[in-house]
Amino acid sequence: MAGPSRFRLISCAVFQRELSIALGLTPNLVDPEFLEISLHEQPEILRAAVQARVNAVSEYRNPSGKAYDAILLGYGLCGNGLAGLEARGIPLVLPRAHDCCTILLGSRSEFLARFGESLSAPWSSTGYFERGTSGFRDSDEARSMGIGQSYATLVEEYGEENAAYVWETLHPDSKDGVLRYIELEETAALGHAETLRARAAAEGKEFLLLHGSSRLLAGLVAGDWDRTEYLFVPPGARIQPLWDHERIFDAV
């Protein structure tokens, strides 16, 4: 009978609490490393940092001469920060998600249900509350799907009708007056949601509590990789964005 798999985990620190819990429950041997949340602000720097770690891990062998079975990435496409990332001698595995918002909500469908009408709406979570600079994050899905681009560029990429919809979604007329917090059962006792609720009341804003799920993070470290929910990048292949809501990216 085969023993547990050995994985290396490279993840954004936004998931540090949730993944630490999942690591304690998986039978697999997982060596984790968490990178700064601030890397998200510059996609090129994020890509370079993750690629450098992937390269280093791919050359590693334990004292018995064995390599890791896979490198797990606690990231989504992240504003195209992982576009072009290459697997070297070890396969990469990551959730099919535009960003950490989808991963914390547990599925792409849940993200669209909650944020489909406003892809760039700001939100918070345990990781951003504790480790982020402002406590909030704008969805990277918006940037991946076109935020920051001119209207003409959107028309060229998506066509007139679709461009109009994307532009309206990413540039709402009214300033958002809602403080959103994604709460997972595993970290609810920390009380961050109530702190944010009080802040919303003090600022005269609406507070919206979104119930998240750790299922994608738990499945990642468990090796439970349904190919509709996780991308498997074989050695020598790169991550290529598809800019859709279904597959998100592919390995080429």
N, C-alpha and C positions, 0 to 999 in steps of 0.2 A: 504493500500500500504506500503510495507516494506521501511524503511528508508535506509540511506547509511550504508555501512559496516564499521567496525572499524578494522584497521590493524595496526600492528607494523612493521616498516621497519628497517631492519638491513642491511647496505650496505657498500661496499668499498667506500672510499672517492673519488675514481676516477670518480664516477658518481654524485658527490655532486651538481654541477651546473645543470646538465640535469634533475636529479630527483627533484630538488627544483622547477624547472619549471613545471614538470608533477604534483607535489603535489598541486600546485596552481590551477590546472585545473580539478582535479578529484573531484567528489561529495563525495567520501568516506572520512572518517576521518582517517588520517594516521599519526602516531607518528614516526618520523624518528630518526635514529641514524647512524652516519657514523664512520667507523673504519679506522685506518691508512692504507695507501697503502702498507707500508713496511711489513705488516703481510704476504704478498704474498711470501716474500723471504724464509720463512720457513713454509712449508705446515702444519706441526704438530702444530706449534704455531697458525697459522690461524684457524685451526680446533678447537683447544682448546678455542680460543677467541670467535669464533662464537657460539660454543656449550654452553659456559658459559652465553652468552647473551640470547640464546634460552631458557635455563633453567630458567633464572631469569624472562624473559617475560612470560613464561608459568605459573608462580606462581602469576603473577600480576592480580589484580582485581581493576577496577575503583571504585570511591566512591559509585556507585550504585550496586556494587557487580558483574559487568559484566566483562567477559574476552574479549580479542581480538578474532575476527573471524578467523584470520590467521596471521602468521608471514611471511612477504615478505622478501626474501633475494636478495640483489643486488649483486649477485655473480654468477659465473658459477662453473664448477668443479675446476678451478683454480689450476692447477698442482696437482690435487688430494687432495687439501687442504680441500675440503668439503666431501671427501669420508668417509663414516661411520658416518656422522653427523646424529643425531637422533632427530626426532620430539617427544616432550613430550606431554603435554596435549592439544596443539594447533597445527593444521596442518601447514606445511611449504610449501611455493610456491616459485619457482625460475625459471628463463629462462633455457631452454635446450641449454646450451652453454658450451664449454670448458673453455672460459675465457671472459674477458671484451672486447677483440677485436671483437669477434663475436657479443656481445651485442651492441656495438657501431656501428657496420656495419648494424645491424638490422635483420640479419638472418644467419643461418648456410651456406646457399647456397652462399651468398655474401662473406662470409669469404673464402670459398673454391675457389671462383672465383678470389679473390684477393691474397690469401696466399697459395693456394693449392700446388704450386710448391716449396714453401719455408716456411714451417710451423713455423720456428724459426726466421723469419725475424723481426728485431726491428721496432717499430712504436711509434708514439706519439699521444696524444690527449689533450684536454683542461685539464683534470684531471692530467695527467702525467706531462704536461708542468708546471702546477701551483703547484702541490703537490708532485710530484715524486722527488727522489733524483738526478736522471740523466736526467730526461725529456723524457726518452724512456723506452719501455717495450718489452722484447722478449715474443712472444706468449706462453701462458701457454698450448696451445693445443699441442705444440711440446713436452713439458714435460709430459703431460698426455698420449701422444701416444708413448713415449719411449725415448725422448732425455735424455742423461746421462746414458743410459743403454749400456752394452757391446753388441757387435754384436751377440755373442752366446746367450745372453738372448733374443734378438729380434727374433732370429731363433726359439728358444724354444716357444716363445709366439705366433709368427705370421706365422711360416713356412719360408723356405729358400727364395722363390720368393718374398713374401711380405716383409720379413726382409730386403732384398737388396734394395727394393724401399724406405722403411722407413729410412734406414741408409743414402741413397743418398740424400733424401729430407732434413734430419736433419743435414747433414754434407756436405754442398756444398763446392766445391773445391775452389771457388774464394770468396774473402772477399766482403761482400755486400757493394756497393757504393751508396746506395739509402737512402734518408731520407724520411720516409713516415709519413704523418699526416692525421688522421681521423678527418674530420671536420663535425660538425652537424650544421644545419641551425640556431638552437637556440643560439649557442655560436660563430658563425662565426665573429660577429662584434668585438670580443675581439682582433682579429688581430694576433693570435699566428701562424697561417699558414704562414703569410708573414714574420714573424720573422724567422721561420724555413727555409723558402725559401731563405732568405738572408744568413743564416748560410750555407746552402747547396752550394750556389754559392761561398762563401768564402773558403769552404773546397774542392771545385772541385767535388762535388757530385751531383747526380741527385735528384731533389725534386719531390715527387709524392704525389699529393693531392687526398685523398680518401674521397668520399662523404658518410657520415654515416647517420644513422637514429635513432630516439629516440623511434621507435614504440614498441620495446620490453620493454623498461623502462616505457613508458606510459601505455601499456597494463598491466604491473605488478601492478601498483598502482590503475588502473581502475577496477581491478578484472576481466579483459577480458582474461581468461586463457584457450585458446585452448590447449588441452592436447598434441598436436603435437609440441607445442612451449614452454610449461611450464610443469614442473614436480610438481605434487601435492603429498606431503608426509604426509600421515595420522598419527595421534598420535601413537607412538610406533614403527613406521617404520624408517628405515635408508636409506640414500642415498648410492646406490651401483653403481660404475662406470661400464659402458659397453665398454668403449674405442672404440667407433665407431664415425662416423660423422653424424649419424642420431638421435638416441635417447639420446646419451651421457651418461645418467645414468638412473636408475630406483629406485623405492621405494620398499624395501623388509622388 
